[in-house]
Amino acid sequence: MIHATAAVPVNPAGQTVLTRAQVWAGLELKARDARLFLPEGLCTRCEVIEETPTHLVREATIGGADLREIIALEPGCKVTFFQAAGPREGAIVNELFEDEAGELMLRFYGYLGLRDGVPDGPEEQAEQARLNGEEGYKAALLSTLARTRELLAAGRL
């Protein structure tokens, strides 16, 4: 089982200040269309195929892999991506919270396995290292916040 986590402040010094509502709008948009938040060409298809007040179901092609995700929405707080079909199984969570000092934070964490992989085998260990490394969840957090600021500045959020 792969467990990876990272958290960053939403409003570090020198950055345009984002409110909880603005970050939430970005997270909700990311749930609807990953293409807007991932590096160009990484996500080639992203379509919401079902929607209710509490969740979305989307089908996407990310990194060449077809997947289906059930995305639970807890407004203003948390988006959970359940991996229903694709190379991974488990959940990835994007959570907004305040730290002990009251600073708004964004945290990603995941509990994942590789479908048809050897539990805790070399492939899962490599994925664990990647998700906790420089290009893993922390980079995804920073990228999500940067893209949210860009969309806000462009009047698209």
N, C-alpha and C positions, 0 to 999 in steps of 0.2 A: 504494500500500500504506500502510496506517495502522499506525504503531507508537506505542504509548502505554505509559507505565509510571509507577508511583508506589510508594513504600514508606513505612510508618509503624511506629513502635515499638508492640509489642503492649501493653506495660505502662508507659504514661506516668505520671508522678507524679499522685497523686490518684485514680487509677482502681483498681478491683478487679483484683488480680493474676490473670492467666490463665496456666495452664500450657500447654505445647505440646499435651498431650493434650486439654485443653479447647478450645483453638482448633481443633485438628484435628476434634474432634467437631462443632463449629459449621460448619466448612467442608464436612464430609461431609453434614451435614443440609441445608446450602445447596444442595449438588449434587442432593440428593433432592427438595427442595421450595423453589424460589426464592421462593414467596409469603411465606415466613416472614422473608425478608431484604430484600425490595424494598419500596418505599413502597406503602401500601395501594392496591389497584386497578391497579397497574402490571402485575402478573402475575396473569392471571385463570384460568390453567390450567397445571398442572405435574404430569406423570405419568411415572413411571419405567416404561418398557415392556420393558426388558431389563436383566438384571443378571448380572455374573460377578464373580469375586473381584478382577478388575483394572479393571473399567469398568462404567459405567451408560450406558444410552441413555434419554434423556428427551425428551418432546415437551411444549412449553409455548407459551403465548401471552403474550408480553411486549410491552407498549406497542402492543397491537393486532396484532402480527406473529406468525404461527405459525412455530415453529422446531423443529428437531430437533437435539439435541446428543449427541455421544458424549463421555462424561466419563471421562477416565482418572484413576484414583486411585493415588497413590503415598503410602501411609499415613504419617501424621505429617509429611509434607513438602510435597506438591504435588497440586493438583487442576487438570487441564487440560480446558477446555471446547472441544471441536472443533465448529465450526459446520457441521453436515452439511447443513442445509436452513434457509432463512430469508433475511432481507435481507443478511446478512453471510456471508462465508466466511473461514476462518482459525481462529485459536486464541486463547483468553483463558486466562491462567494465574494461579492464586492459589498463592503459595509462602511457606512458613514457613522462616525461616533465622535464624542468629545473625550479627550484624554483628561487626566487628573487636574490639569490646569485650565480646562474648559476650551482647549484648542480643538478645532474641527480637524479630524483625521479621516483618511481613506485607507481601508485595509482590504487586501485580497487574501484569501486563503483557500486552499483546496485539499480535498481528500479524494484521491484518484487511484485508479488501477488501470493497467493496460489490458484491454480485452485480449484474451487468449495468450497472455504473457505469463511467464513464471513469476508467481508472487515473490516480491523482493529480489527478483533476479537482476541480472546486469542491465537489462533495458529499463526496468523501473528505477534502479539506482541512478542510471544516467539521467533519466527524466527528472528525478528528485534533485540532482545536482544542477541541472539546467534551470529548473523553476526557482531554485534558491540562489542562482548565480546572477551575474551582471545583466543578463538579457532576460531574466525571469520576471517574477511578479512585481518586483520593485520598479523595473523599467516599464512594465505595463501600467502601473499606478501613475507614474510620472507622465507617461504618454497620454493616458486618459485625461488627466487634469490639463495638460497642455492643449489637447484637442478641444476640450470643453471651453477653455479660454478663447481659442481661435473661433469656434462656432459662435460664442457669445459676442465677440468683437464683430463678426460678420453679420450679426442679427439673425442667425439661424437657430438660436436656442431660446 
